[in-house]
Amino acid sequence: MSSMSRSLPYLFISLALSGCAANDLMVKRQAEAEAKIEFLIQSSKKAEQSHNELAALLQVQDERLKSAAGEIKVLKDEQLGLQVSDDELKATVASLVRQAQTPKVEIVNQPSPVKEGKESGPPAEYLKAFGLYSANNFSAAIESFESFLNTNPQSDYAANAVYWIGECHYTLSDLPKAKAAFSKVAELYPKSTKVPDALLKLGYTLSAMKEKEKAVEVFEKIITSYPSSHAAIKARERLNAR
């Protein structure tokens, strides 16, 4: 046998081994490529998940900011209401001081009292209810004002009592009841000096209830019907702030 014939089997084996090595290398590189692709896919999914989580977080923060803005607006409205409350409190204190300074004269055989057209000052029941309101005991103040109205429906302070019932409900965030009370002041006691303030707080309440168009109508009514009142000034401020 010639040397060439003997070397042929070795040549075939060598070629076969080279082919196997090349095939193994190709498989290895394909596996590495697939691993890289899988890694990129996983990285893309993680990035998408992080993006979604960030978007959700931003949405929550936006809702919190909107909620905080609404609370700030309510607090501003309450501050304006407190200014009105302070004015009435000063008037009530002044009335009590005048009563305390008036000397009492005891009359023998005093005739039956004659009912006057106007009350000389706030009745005791009204003052008790207003004291509860001033002490921030709003639930008890509502009951006390309602008791006063049941026993004194024709009192000069009836409109005031209904107004303060509305203030109590407003402070307790019971907006539907606050709306009903403030509306009642204007409907049942149209000649009361408390009507402009009641309409102003009705406008604030409607705004808080997202009834913007109705609130604007109320503010415009205050400006038209009570142009020189303190309530008209506040109504203009609210309309200009829109």
C-alpha positions as CSV (number, residue, x, y, z in Angstrom):
1,M,0.0,0.0,0.0
2,S,1.3,3.4,-1.0
3,S,2.0,6.1,1.5
4,M,-0.8,8.2,0.0
5,S,-3.3,5.4,0.5
6,R,-2.3,5.2,4.1
7,S,-2.7,8.9,4.7
8,L,-6.2,9.2,3.3
9,P,-8.0,7.9,6.3
10,Y,-6.1,10.3,8.5
11,L,-7.1,13.1,6.2
12,F,-10.7,12.2,6.4
13,I,-10.6,12.0,10.2
14,S,-8.8,15.4,10.3
15,L,-11.4,16.9,8.1
16,A,-14.2,15.4,10.1
17,L,-12.7,16.7,13.3
18,S,-12.3,20.2,11.8
19,G,-15.9,20.1,10.7
20,C,-17.0,19.2,14.2
21,A,-14.9,21.9,15.7
22,A,-16.3,24.5,13.3
23,N,-19.9,23.3,14.1
24,D,-19.3,23.5,17.8
25,L,-17.9,27.0,17.4
26,M,-21.0,28.0,15.4
27,V,-23.3,26.5,18.0
28,K,-21.4,28.3,20.8
29,R,-21.7,31.6,19.0
30,Q,-25.4,31.1,18.3
31,A,-26.0,30.3,22.0
32,E,-24.1,33.4,23.0
33,A,-26.1,35.5,20.5
34,E,-29.4,34.1,21.8
35,A,-28.3,34.8,25.4
36,K,-27.5,38.4,24.5
37,I,-30.9,38.7,22.7
38,E,-32.7,37.3,25.8
39,F,-30.7,39.7,28.0
40,L,-31.8,42.6,25.8
41,I,-35.4,41.5,25.9
42,Q,-35.4,41.2,29.7
43,S,-33.7,44.6,30.0
44,S,-36.4,46.1,27.7
45,K,-39.1,44.6,29.8
46,K,-37.6,45.9,33.0
47,A,-37.2,49.3,31.5
48,E,-40.9,49.3,30.4
49,Q,-42.0,48.1,33.9
50,S,-39.9,50.9,35.5
51,H,-41.5,53.4,33.1
52,N,-45.0,52.2,33.9
53,E,-44.2,52.4,37.6
54,L,-42.9,56.0,37.3
55,A,-45.9,57.0,35.3
56,A,-48.2,55.6,38.0
57,L,-46.2,57.4,40.7
58,L,-46.4,60.7,38.8
59,Q,-50.2,60.2,38.4
60,V,-50.5,59.7,42.2
61,Q,-48.4,62.8,42.9
62,D,-50.6,64.8,40.5
63,E,-53.8,63.6,42.2
64,R,-52.3,64.5,45.6
65,L,-51.4,68.0,44.3
66,K,-54.9,68.5,43.0
67,S,-56.3,67.3,46.3
68,A,-54.0,69.7,48.2
69,A,-55.0,72.6,46.0
70,G,-58.7,71.8,46.7
71,E,-58.1,71.7,50.5
72,I,-56.2,75.0,50.3
73,K,-59.1,76.5,48.5
74,V,-61.6,75.3,51.2
75,L,-59.3,76.7,53.9
76,K,-59.3,80.1,52.2
77,D,-63.1,80.0,52.0
78,E,-63.2,79.1,55.7
79,Q,-60.9,82.0,56.5
80,L,-63.2,84.4,54.7
81,G,-66.1,82.9,56.7
82,L,-64.2,83.4,59.9
83,Q,-63.8,87.1,59.1
84,V,-67.6,87.4,58.8
85,S,-67.9,85.4,62.1
86,D,-65.5,87.7,63.8
87,D,-67.6,90.8,62.8
88,E,-70.8,89.2,64.3
89,L,-69.0,88.1,67.4
90,K,-67.8,91.7,68.0
91,A,-71.3,93.0,67.4
92,T,-72.7,90.4,69.9
93,V,-70.1,91.3,72.5
94,A,-70.8,95.0,72.1
95,S,-74.5,94.3,72.6
96,L,-73.8,92.4,75.8
97,V,-71.6,95.2,77.1
98,R,-74.4,97.7,76.5
99,Q,-76.8,95.5,78.4
100,A,-74.5,95.1,81.3
101,Q,-74.0,98.9,81.5
102,T,-77.7,99.6,81.5
103,P,-78.9,99.9,85.2
104,K,-81.8,97.7,86.3
105,V,-84.6,99.4,88.1
106,E,-87.0,97.2,90.1
107,I,-90.6,98.5,89.7
108,V,-93.3,97.7,92.3
109,N,-96.6,96.5,90.8
110,Q,-95.0,96.2,87.4
111,P,-97.6,96.0,84.6
112,S,-97.6,93.1,82.1
113,P,-94.9,93.5,79.6
114,V,-95.8,94.8,76.2
115,K,-94.2,93.0,73.3
116,E,-92.0,95.3,71.3
117,G,-91.4,95.1,67.6
118,K,-87.7,94.5,67.9
119,E,-85.7,92.5,70.4
120,S,-83.4,94.5,72.6
121,G,-80.5,92.0,72.2
122,P,-79.7,88.4,71.4
123,P,-81.8,86.0,73.4
124,A,-80.1,83.7,75.8
125,E,-80.8,80.6,73.8
126,Y,-79.2,82.2,70.7
127,L,-76.1,83.3,72.7
128,K,-75.8,79.8,74.1
129,A,-75.8,78.3,70.6
130,F,-73.4,80.9,69.3
131,G,-71.1,80.2,72.2
132,L,-71.0,76.5,71.2
133,Y,-70.1,77.5,67.6
134,S,-67.3,79.8,68.9
135,A,-66.0,76.9,70.9
136,N,-65.9,74.8,67.7
137,N,-68.5,72.4,69.1
138,F,-70.3,72.5,65.8
139,S,-72.6,69.5,66.2
140,A,-73.9,70.7,69.5
141,A,-74.2,74.3,68.0
142,I,-76.4,73.0,65.2
143,E,-78.8,71.3,67.7
144,S,-78.8,74.4,69.9
145,F,-79.6,76.8,67.0
146,E,-82.3,74.4,65.8
147,S,-83.8,74.4,69.3
148,F,-83.8,78.2,69.3
149,L,-85.6,78.3,66.0
150,N,-88.2,75.8,67.2
151,T,-89.0,78.0,70.2
152,N,-88.4,81.4,68.6
153,P,-89.5,81.1,64.9
154,Q,-90.3,84.8,64.6
155,S,-87.2,86.0,66.4
156,D,-85.1,88.9,64.9
157,Y,-82.2,86.4,65.1
158,A,-83.9,83.6,63.3
159,A,-82.1,84.4,60.0
160,N,-78.8,84.6,61.9
161,A,-79.4,81.2,63.5
162,V,-80.1,79.5,60.1
163,Y,-76.9,81.2,58.7
164,W,-74.8,79.8,61.6
165,I,-76.3,76.3,61.1
166,G,-75.0,76.6,57.5
167,E,-71.6,77.7,58.8
168,C,-71.5,74.6,61.1
169,H,-72.3,72.2,58.3
170,Y,-69.8,74.0,56.0
171,T,-67.0,73.6,58.6
172,L,-68.0,69.9,59.0
173,S,-67.7,69.5,55.2
174,D,-71.4,68.6,55.0
175,L,-71.8,70.7,51.8
176,P,-75.4,69.6,50.8
177,K,-76.8,70.7,54.3
178,A,-74.7,73.9,54.2
179,K,-76.1,74.7,50.8
180,A,-79.7,74.1,52.1
181,A,-79.1,76.3,55.1
182,F,-77.6,79.3,53.2
183,S,-80.3,79.1,50.6
184,K,-82.9,79.1,53.3
185,V,-81.7,82.4,54.7
186,A,-82.2,84.1,51.3
187,E,-85.5,82.4,50.7
188,L,-87.2,82.8,54.1
189,Y,-85.6,86.0,55.3
190,P,-85.1,88.2,52.2
191,K,-85.0,91.4,54.3
192,S,-82.4,90.2,56.7
193,T,-79.1,91.9,56.8
194,K,-77.6,88.4,56.9
195,V,-78.7,87.6,53.3
196,P,-75.5,88.9,51.5
197,D,-73.2,86.9,53.8
198,A,-75.5,83.8,53.3
199,L,-75.3,84.2,49.5
200,L,-71.6,84.6,49.7
201,K,-71.2,81.3,51.6
202,L,-73.7,79.7,49.3
203,G,-71.4,80.7,46.4
204,Y,-68.4,79.2,48.2
205,T,-70.3,76.0,48.9
206,L,-71.4,75.6,45.3
207,S,-67.8,76.1,44.2
208,A,-66.7,73.4,46.6
209,M,-69.4,71.1,45.2
210,K,-68.1,71.7,41.6
211,E,-71.3,73.6,40.6
212,K,-69.2,76.4,39.1
213,E,-71.9,78.0,36.9
214,K,-74.4,78.3,39.8
215,A,-71.7,79.7,42.0
216,V,-71.0,82.4,39.4
217,E,-74.7,83.3,39.2
218,V,-74.8,83.7,43.0
219,F,-71.7,85.9,43.1
220,E,-73.1,88.1,40.3
221,K,-76.4,88.4,42.2
222,I,-74.6,89.6,45.3
223,I,-72.8,92.3,43.3
224,T,-76.0,93.4,41.6
225,S,-78.3,93.3,44.6
226,Y,-75.9,94.3,47.4
227,P,-73.2,96.3,45.6
228,S,-71.9,98.2,48.6
229,S,-71.7,95.2,51.0
230,H,-68.7,93.4,52.3
231,A,-70.0,90.2,50.6
232,A,-70.0,92.0,47.2
233,I,-66.3,92.8,47.6
234,K,-65.5,89.1,48.3
235,A,-67.8,88.1,45.4
236,R,-65.8,90.3,43.0
237,E,-62.6,88.9,44.3
238,R,-63.8,85.4,43.6
239,L,-65.0,86.2,40.1
240,N,-61.7,88.0,39.2
241,A,-59.7,85.0,40.5
242,R,-61.4,82.6,37.9
